Amino acid sequence: MAEVRLTVHRATRQIGGNCVEISASDGSRLILDAGRPLAAPENAERLVPATLDLAAPCQGVLISHPHQDHYGLIGALPATWPIYSGAAAAGLIRLTFEVAGTSFDRTIGHWKSGQPMTLGPFRITPYLTDHSAFDAYMLLIETVDRRILYTGDFRTHGRKGKLVRWLMDNPPPALDVLLIEGTNLGSDKLARPEDSLENDFVSLFRRTRGRVFVCWSSQNIDRTVTLYRACRRTGRTLVVDLYCAHVLRTLAAHGHIPQPEWERIKVVITSAFAAMYRAKGNAGFVNEMARHGIAARRLVEEPSQWVTMVRPSLIRDYERSGVMPTPDDAWSWSMWSGYLKEGDGARIQGWFEASGTPATHVHSSGHASPADLRAFAASMRAKAIVPIHGLAWDTDTDGFPPLTRLSDGEPLWLA
């Protein structure tokens, strides 16, 4: 019986920055995620965990989903280490590096959900899952006689929740280890279905006389779809910025995702974003989007027509074009409420409060609720459960099967 070693290099006692290693007795290794810690300063260096051996070969770096706390350090890994992800996720990763002005010329291999692939002694089966990041996966890692399931980040209340429920009804047999995230453990973050949010937005759009400004993540495709569907139901038009349009265009081949040329969607062309894109050699994209675009000043006309994306980088151009919030407008923060307490979130909130614009915040977490975490863990029937990506794994464990608590860099041998 061959030995398998599991090491969580980072994320046993924090949210994000995941880096997990699975190694076989012949020295073959897989790395599951190479995330940038959420709390790391913008220009921080040497963020790769010290316990991760960068000199030894690696059969593959598997990126569970395109959030930077799971892939943000791939550029710091040896160029000889192959990288794999979903095809759509790879496109979003490249787009993020491009927009940030960071060079990234690595090849990213692609997998397909439910189709096993072999890397050295490892058999990997990716399972498309439900998360606020598009094209997110759970990963089943098998050797000759060991099975490990890595959840990455997941939930059950999004538009792909049925995928998680199917896996709960059909768990991989004889799991040795379940590596499970616990972001929402010990919290009361909302875990409402996207359909429920859609109804809330419909109600907000109907009762608001003026514009509705919404701040959400461009890469949260579930939320973009929710907003677009609510606009269609109420006769409004969803206005996105160039970056959001770029995300949508990147994913055009990966599902029925709203596109800039569709009815009830427009791209606001602001000078700052257009200049940034042209400076990066993307003038062609700006010109293409202009065919489906509107100038910011149009948002002053027929205010009841628009549901408008807002972010700090848009405010100056909005103000220059006469787009100022009013008491007849409404605004909604459709992200984690903690971001409102400082920085960009506080700036946006202040902009609306200064104008007396009423707030109606509509959001739901991108991660599983505590109840769903417990149900999922029980359904997998794993011999060992290794918790990661959470802050309450030492205090909120009632209802879970017995947990195997590790420290960062501590190996777990599966003999």
VMD Tcl script that draws the C-alpha trace (Angstrom):
set ca {
  {0.00 0.00 0.00}
  {1.56 3.29 -1.14}
  {1.69 6.24 1.25}
  {0.00 9.53 0.40}
  {0.83 12.74 2.25}
  {-1.57 15.66 2.55}
  {-0.22 19.07 3.60}
  {-2.22 22.26 3.92}
  {0.52 24.83 3.51}
  {-1.88 27.68 4.22}
  {-5.56 28.20 5.16}
  {-6.03 25.90 8.17}
  {-6.87 28.96 10.29}
  {-7.72 31.72 7.87}
  {-10.08 32.49 5.02}
  {-8.36 32.51 1.64}
  {-4.79 32.06 0.54}
  {-5.38 28.33 0.01}
  {-2.40 26.15 -0.82}
  {-2.69 22.38 -0.43}
  {-0.21 19.69 -1.46}
  {-0.90 16.03 -2.10}
  {2.21 13.91 -2.58}
  {2.73 10.23 -3.39}
  {5.46 7.93 -2.13}
  {7.30 8.18 -5.47}
  {7.70 11.95 -5.00}
  {4.91 12.96 -7.39}
  {2.99 16.02 -6.21}
  {-0.17 17.99 -6.88}
  {-0.84 21.51 -5.64}
  {-4.48 22.41 -5.06}
  {-4.80 26.20 -5.41}
  {-2.08 28.79 -4.93}
  {-4.00 31.64 -3.39}
  {-2.94 35.10 -2.38}
  {-3.83 35.85 1.25}
  {-6.75 38.24 1.48}
  {-5.00 40.36 4.11}
  {-1.72 40.72 2.20}
  {-0.78 44.32 1.32}
  {-1.06 45.17 -2.37}
  {2.71 45.21 -3.01}
  {3.62 42.38 -0.65}
  {6.22 39.91 -1.89}
  {7.38 36.41 -0.89}
  {3.86 35.25 -0.17}
  {4.36 31.62 -1.23}
  {4.19 29.49 1.95}
  {7.66 28.72 3.28}
  {6.79 25.04 3.71}
  {6.05 24.58 -0.01}
  {9.13 23.13 -1.73}
  {9.64 25.09 -4.96}
  {12.69 23.07 -6.00}
  {11.00 19.69 -6.35}
  {9.00 18.73 -9.47}
  {5.23 19.00 -9.51}
  {2.78 17.12 -11.72}
  {0.22 19.92 -11.69}
  {-1.20 22.99 -9.99}
  {-5.00 22.67 -9.93}
  {-6.95 25.92 -9.58}
  {-10.41 25.29 -8.17}
  {-11.90 28.62 -9.24}
  {-10.95 32.11 -10.46}
  {-10.79 34.07 -7.20}
  {-7.40 35.50 -6.36}
  {-7.34 34.01 -2.87}
  {-7.15 30.68 -4.73}
  {-4.93 31.48 -7.74}
  {-3.22 34.81 -7.05}
  {0.26 33.31 -6.54}
  {0.48 31.13 -9.64}
  {2.82 33.68 -11.22}
  {5.29 33.06 -8.38}
  {5.45 29.29 -8.93}
  {8.15 27.61 -11.06}
  {7.51 27.86 -14.79}
  {7.98 24.09 -15.08}
  {4.90 23.38 -12.95}
  {1.87 22.82 -15.20}
  {-1.32 24.71 -14.31}
  {-4.87 23.45 -14.83}
  {-8.35 24.89 -14.40}
  {-11.70 25.05 -16.11}
  {-11.59 26.72 -19.54}
  {-13.80 29.64 -18.53}
  {-11.86 30.08 -15.30}
  {-8.63 30.27 -17.29}
  {-10.10 33.07 -19.40}
  {-11.06 35.04 -16.29}
  {-7.63 34.51 -14.73}
  {-5.93 35.85 -17.85}
  {-8.33 38.79 -18.01}
  {-7.58 39.73 -14.40}
  {-3.82 39.70 -15.02}
  {-4.33 41.73 -18.20}
  {-6.45 44.42 -16.57}
  {-4.01 44.64 -13.66}
  {-1.16 45.20 -16.12}
  {0.66 42.12 -14.81}
  {2.54 39.88 -17.20}
  {1.31 36.29 -17.28}
  {2.36 34.11 -20.20}
  {1.87 30.66 -18.70}
  {-0.17 27.97 -20.42}
  {-3.23 26.82 -18.47}
  {-4.50 23.36 -19.29}
  {-8.26 22.79 -19.16}
  {-10.44 20.07 -17.74}
  {-14.11 19.23 -18.21}
  {-16.52 18.54 -15.40}
  {-16.95 14.87 -14.61}
  {-14.18 13.76 -16.97}
  {-11.17 12.23 -15.17}
  {-7.65 13.17 -16.16}
  {-4.38 11.54 -15.10}
  {-1.27 13.33 -13.88}
  {1.44 10.89 -12.82}
  {-0.06 8.52 -10.23}
  {-3.04 10.84 -9.62}
  {-6.48 10.53 -11.17}
  {-8.34 13.86 -10.94}
  {-12.07 14.26 -11.48}
  {-13.35 17.86 -11.43}
  {-16.97 18.46 -10.42}
  {-18.52 21.76 -11.47}
  {-19.97 23.34 -8.35}
  {-22.03 26.28 -7.11}
  {-20.09 29.37 -6.02}
  {-20.09 33.12 -6.64}
  {-17.03 32.59 -8.85}
  {-17.91 31.37 -12.32}
  {-16.58 27.95 -13.38}
  {-15.76 26.72 -9.86}
  {-14.97 23.07 -9.14}
  {-14.63 20.50 -6.42}
  {-11.73 18.14 -7.09}
  {-11.62 14.41 -6.42}
  {-8.01 13.18 -6.21}
  {-7.43 9.43 -6.40}
  {-4.34 7.26 -6.19}
  {-4.32 3.47 -6.40}
  {-5.87 3.13 -2.95}
  {-6.66 6.63 -1.62}
  {-9.41 9.16 -2.34}
  {-9.42 12.84 -1.32}
  {-12.21 15.32 -2.10}
  {-11.32 19.03 -2.03}
  {-14.39 21.26 -1.98}
  {-12.69 24.51 -2.93}
  {-15.35 27.16 -2.23}
  {-18.98 26.18 -2.64}
  {-22.59 26.85 -1.70}
  {-25.98 25.29 -2.41}
  {-28.21 28.37 -2.80}
  {-26.88 29.79 -6.09}
  {-28.01 29.05 -9.63}
  {-25.96 25.82 -9.72}
  {-26.98 24.53 -6.31}
  {-28.44 21.37 -7.82}
  {-24.90 20.26 -8.73}
  {-23.90 20.18 -5.06}
  {-27.12 18.45 -4.06}
  {-26.50 15.81 -6.73}
  {-23.01 15.15 -5.31}
  {-24.48 14.88 -1.81}
  {-26.86 12.22 -3.11}
  {-24.07 10.49 -5.05}
  {-20.89 10.89 -2.98}
  {-17.61 9.39 -4.18}
  {-17.28 5.96 -2.54}
  {-14.78 5.22 0.22}
  {-13.47 8.74 0.72}
  {-10.37 8.84 2.89}
  {-10.31 12.61 3.36}
  {-12.74 15.46 2.83}
  {-11.02 18.87 2.66}
  {-13.90 21.25 3.32}
  {-14.12 25.04 3.39}
  {-15.86 26.81 6.27}
  {-16.05 30.48 5.38}
  {-19.49 31.07 6.90}
  {-19.09 28.84 9.91}
  {-19.81 30.82 13.07}
  {-21.46 33.66 11.14}
  {-24.97 34.74 10.21}
  {-24.26 35.73 6.60}
  {-27.31 35.50 4.39}
  {-27.63 32.41 2.21}
  {-30.68 33.27 0.14}
  {-31.37 31.82 -3.33}
  {-30.63 34.00 -6.33}
  {-34.28 33.67 -7.39}
  {-35.26 35.36 -4.13}
  {-32.78 38.17 -4.79}
  {-34.21 38.57 -8.28}
  {-37.64 39.18 -6.78}
  {-36.20 41.72 -4.35}
  {-34.56 43.60 -7.21}
  {-37.80 43.54 -9.19}
  {-39.59 45.10 -6.23}
  {-36.86 47.72 -5.82}
  {-36.87 48.62 -9.52}
  {-40.65 48.98 -9.61}
  {-40.97 51.24 -6.59}
  {-38.03 53.51 -7.46}
  {-38.92 56.62 -9.48}
  {-35.38 57.31 -10.66}
  {-32.27 55.27 -11.37}
  {-31.16 52.29 -9.34}
  {-27.39 52.21 -8.80}
  {-25.99 48.77 -7.94}
  {-22.48 47.83 -6.85}
  {-21.61 44.19 -7.51}
  {-18.62 42.15 -8.64}
  {-18.29 41.91 -12.42}
  {-17.12 38.32 -12.09}
  {-20.16 37.30 -10.04}
  {-22.06 36.06 -13.07}
  {-24.97 34.74 -11.03}
  {-25.57 38.29 -9.79}
  {-25.26 39.80 -13.27}
  {-27.83 37.29 -14.52}
  {-30.10 38.09 -11.57}
  {-29.93 41.83 -12.30}
  {-30.47 41.32 -16.02}
  {-33.51 39.11 -15.42}
  {-34.95 41.69 -13.01}
  {-34.43 44.41 -15.62}
  {-36.27 42.41 -18.26}
  {-39.17 41.85 -15.88}
  {-39.46 45.57 -15.13}
  {-38.66 47.13 -18.51}
  {-35.42 48.68 -17.32}
  {-31.99 48.52 -18.97}
  {-28.91 47.19 -17.19}
  {-25.89 49.48 -17.65}
  {-22.47 47.87 -17.14}
  {-18.98 49.34 -17.45}
  {-16.24 48.33 -19.88}
  {-14.66 45.85 -17.48}
  {-17.95 44.08 -16.79}
  {-18.59 43.97 -20.55}
  {-15.12 42.47 -21.00}
  {-15.94 39.74 -18.46}
  {-19.21 38.95 -20.22}
  {-17.52 38.82 -23.62}
  {-14.79 36.54 -22.24}
  {-17.48 34.07 -21.14}
  {-19.64 34.30 -24.28}
  {-18.84 30.74 -25.32}
  {-19.46 29.27 -21.87}
  {-23.20 29.45 -21.44}
  {-26.26 31.63 -21.93}
  {-24.68 34.68 -20.33}
  {-25.91 38.26 -20.98}
  {-23.91 39.98 -23.73}
  {-23.43 43.69 -24.52}
  {-25.43 43.42 -27.74}
  {-28.47 41.93 -26.05}
  {-31.68 43.84 -25.55}
  {-31.97 45.54 -22.13}
  {-28.21 45.87 -21.64}
  {-25.89 48.75 -22.43}
  {-22.21 49.55 -21.84}
  {-21.41 52.94 -20.33}
  {-18.30 54.34 -22.00}
  {-16.44 56.55 -19.53}
  {-13.26 58.44 -20.35}
  {-11.16 56.90 -17.59}
  {-12.01 53.30 -18.46}
  {-11.71 53.93 -22.20}
  {-8.28 55.53 -21.73}
  {-7.11 52.62 -19.57}
  {-8.20 50.08 -22.17}
  {-6.63 52.00 -25.04}
  {-3.36 52.35 -23.10}
  {-3.24 48.57 -22.75}
  {-3.68 48.11 -26.51}
  {-7.41 47.33 -26.36}
  {-8.73 50.20 -28.44}
  {-10.48 47.67 -30.66}
  {-12.51 46.39 -27.73}
  {-13.51 49.94 -26.75}
  {-14.63 50.63 -30.31}
  {-16.60 47.38 -30.42}
  {-18.35 48.16 -27.12}
  {-19.14 51.68 -28.30}
  {-21.56 50.10 -30.79}
  {-23.52 48.80 -27.82}
  {-22.71 51.69 -25.54}
  {-24.05 54.91 -24.13}
  {-22.30 57.99 -22.83}
  {-22.62 58.58 -19.09}
  {-24.69 61.73 -19.70}
  {-27.49 59.52 -21.06}
  {-28.06 58.31 -17.52}
  {-29.47 61.75 -16.67}
  {-32.21 61.29 -19.27}
  {-35.23 59.14 -18.49}
  {-33.86 58.10 -15.09}
  {-36.57 55.49 -14.51}
  {-35.10 53.49 -17.41}
  {-31.71 52.63 -15.92}
  {-30.18 50.12 -13.50}
  {-26.63 51.37 -13.37}
  {-23.40 49.74 -12.24}
  {-21.43 51.88 -9.81}
  {-17.91 51.53 -8.48}
  {-15.41 54.11 -7.14}
  {-13.55 54.30 -10.45}
  {-16.76 55.41 -12.18}
  {-17.80 58.17 -9.80}
  {-15.55 60.95 -11.16}
  {-16.69 60.35 -14.75}
  {-20.30 60.15 -13.61}
  {-20.00 63.50 -11.83}
  {-18.34 65.14 -14.84}
  {-21.27 63.99 -16.95}
  {-23.82 65.33 -14.51}
  {-24.73 61.92 -13.12}
  {-25.34 62.68 -9.45}
  {-27.52 60.56 -7.16}
  {-30.79 62.09 -5.99}
  {-33.47 61.22 -3.41}
  {-35.57 59.82 -6.27}
  {-32.85 57.27 -7.06}
  {-31.97 54.18 -5.03}
  {-28.72 52.35 -4.49}
  {-27.89 48.77 -3.56}
  {-24.69 47.18 -2.31}
  {-24.72 43.62 -3.64}
  {-21.53 42.36 -2.04}
  {-20.36 41.44 1.45}
  {-21.45 44.23 3.81}
  {-18.06 44.26 5.55}
  {-16.56 46.02 2.52}
  {-18.72 49.08 3.29}
  {-16.81 49.86 6.46}
  {-13.69 51.30 4.84}
  {-11.95 52.19 1.61}
  {-13.89 52.04 -1.63}
  {-17.05 50.78 0.02}
  {-17.15 53.65 2.49}
  {-16.52 56.11 -0.36}
  {-19.47 54.80 -2.35}
  {-21.72 54.84 0.69}
  {-20.74 58.43 1.45}
  {-21.46 59.49 -2.14}
  {-25.05 58.32 -1.87}
  {-25.63 59.43 1.71}
  {-24.54 62.98 0.83}
  {-27.35 63.10 -1.75}
  {-30.02 61.52 0.43}
  {-30.32 58.51 -1.85}
  {-32.06 55.64 -0.05}
  {-30.25 52.32 0.30}
  {-31.73 48.86 -0.22}
  {-28.99 46.29 -0.01}
  {-29.70 43.00 -1.77}
  {-27.11 40.27 -1.42}
  {-26.49 36.63 -0.61}
  {-23.26 34.92 0.35}
  {-21.05 33.14 -2.16}
  {-20.35 30.40 0.40}
  {-22.33 27.59 2.00}
  {-24.36 28.28 5.13}
  {-23.30 26.55 8.39}
  {-26.25 24.16 8.03}
  {-25.26 23.27 4.48}
  {-21.63 22.74 5.52}
  {-22.76 20.26 8.15}
  {-25.09 18.47 5.75}
  {-22.42 18.22 3.07}
  {-19.78 16.91 5.47}
  {-22.15 14.24 6.77}
  {-23.20 13.18 3.26}
  {-19.63 12.48 2.11}
  {-19.04 9.84 4.82}
  {-15.27 10.42 4.70}
  {-12.91 8.65 7.11}
  {-11.30 11.99 7.97}
  {-12.50 15.56 7.60}
  {-9.82 18.24 7.33}
  {-11.26 21.74 7.74}
  {-9.74 24.73 5.95}
  {-10.66 28.25 4.78}
  {-12.51 29.30 7.93}
  {-12.19 31.10 11.25}
  {-14.57 29.13 13.47}
  {-13.38 25.55 13.05}
  {-12.31 25.42 16.70}
  {-15.52 26.87 18.15}
  {-18.48 25.87 15.98}
  {-18.12 22.15 15.39}
  {-21.37 20.76 16.78}
  {-23.15 18.65 14.18}
  {-20.01 17.77 12.22}
  {-18.44 14.33 12.10}
  {-15.10 14.24 13.98}
  {-12.59 16.70 12.50}
  {-8.87 16.26 11.91}
  {-7.38 19.66 12.74}
  {-4.06 20.46 11.10}
  {-1.76 23.44 11.35}
  {-0.32 25.17 8.29}
  {2.54 23.05 6.95}
  {1.70 20.01 9.09}
  {1.58 16.78 7.03}
  {-1.13 14.16 7.33}
  {0.02 10.70 6.27}
  {-2.53 8.39 4.67}
  {-0.81 5.02 5.03}
}
mol new
graphics top color blue
foreach p $ca { graphics top sphere $p radius 0.5 }
foreach p [lrange $ca 0 end-1] q [lrange $ca 1 end] { graphics top cylinder $p $q radius 0.2 }
display resetview
